[in-house]
């Protein structure tokens, strides 16, 4: 064997070994987009671009399988609810809010605290492939956003300072639920 052939083989062999990695389905750059398209097609209320942005906020999503994307989605939802609790604490300190609004905010704080616990349990169910139990947890947690909004609507003219945040949380829970539904049927 000539030196030229040896050098060529030293270059070609590693390239051939790495080639399968580029075709591995869990390593596809499009896995987030494909998953979000599948979720949005099944649920018309789920926003495709929101799904993509939410999943891509976690760098692990670039190389994740469908199951891993589902778990990432739940972790993003838990993080969102935790941040939302902190935001509600800040709002409770704001002097602009009257006693009625502060009462609603305290109710929302409790709802999101409960939702975080429920989501953690649902994540365990999801990881253990107990998708029916996980779906029940996601549905229960999702109710926090609607119940929070309803509290403000009970008083005429009262506007919720959490409408945008409640909608985001609802969308995240909808993603979690859609992942569990798809994987349950697999």
C-alpha positions, -999 to 999 in steps of 0.1 A, spaced: 0 0 0 13 34 -9 14 64 15 -13 81 -6 -37 51 -2 -30 49 36 -38 86 40 -69 83 19 -81 53 40 -74 72 72 -97 99 59 -124 78 43 -128 52 71 -138 78 99 -161 95 74 -179 62 67 -182 55 104 -198 88 110 -221 87 80 -250 67 97 -252 94 124 -264 119 98 -294 96 89 -303 86 125 -339 97 130 -334 111 165 -305 132 152 -325 150 125 -325 187 125 -362 185 115 -374 164 144 -387 194 163 -405 207 132 -419 173 123 -431 167 159 -447 202 161 -464 197 127 -478 164 139 -491 180 171 -506 210 153 -523 188 127 -540 168 155 -550 199 176 -562 230 157 -558 251 189 -521 242 192 -499 268 174 -471 253 153 -446 282 157 -452 284 194 -445 246 196 -412 250 177 -400 280 197 -409 263 230 -391 231 222 -361 248 206 -356 268 238 -340 236 252 -308 227 233 -314 190 239 -343 191 215 -320 192 185 -311 155 190 -342 143 208 -365 114 199 -403 120 199 -404 106 235 -376 128 246 -393 159 230 -424 151 250 -404 150 282 -387 183 272 -421 198 266 -432 189 301 -400 203 316 -405 236 297 -441 237 310 -429 232 346 -403 259 342 -429 282 328 -453 276 357 -424 282 382 -416 315 365 -452 324 365 -454 319 402 -425 343 407 -443 368 385 -475 365 405 -454 372 437 -442 404 421 -477 414 411 -489 408 447 -464 434 459 -476 460 433 -497 487 449 -518 492 418 -539 462 425 -570 464 448 -579 438 474 -601 419 449 -574 416 423 -549 405 449 -573 379 461 -575 366 425 -537 367 422 -534 346 454 -559 321 439 -538 319 408 -507 315 428 -522 285 445 -535 271 412 -501 273 396 -484 258 427 -508 228 425 -502 226 387 -464 223 392 -469 194 416 -493 178 392 -470 183 362 -441 167 381 -462 136 388 -474 136 352 -438 138 339 -429 107 359 -460 90 344 -449 101 310 -414 89 314 -427 55 326 -450 53 295 -481 56 317 -496 79 291 -532 77 303 -522 89 338 -499 115 323 -528 128 301 -550 132 331 -523 151 349 -517 174 319 -555 181 316 -557 189 353 -527 212 352 -541 229 321 -573 239 341 -552 263 362 -550 288 334 -587 289 327 -596 289 364 -572 318 370 -588 339 343 -623 331 354 -615 345 389 -609 379 374 -640 378 352 -663 373 381 -661 410 389 -675 432 361 -648 454 345 -619 435 362 -591 427 338 -566 399 344 -530 409 344 -521 373 336 -540 367 303 -510 364 281 -492 342 307 -523 320 312 -526 315 274 -489 305 272 -493 280 300 -524 266 283 -505 261 250 -477 244 268 -500 220 286 -518 214 252 -484 204 238 -478 180 267 -512 164 262 -507 161 225 -474 143 229 -489 119 254 -518 113 231 -496 105 201 -473 82 221 -502 64 237 -514 55 202 -480 43 190 
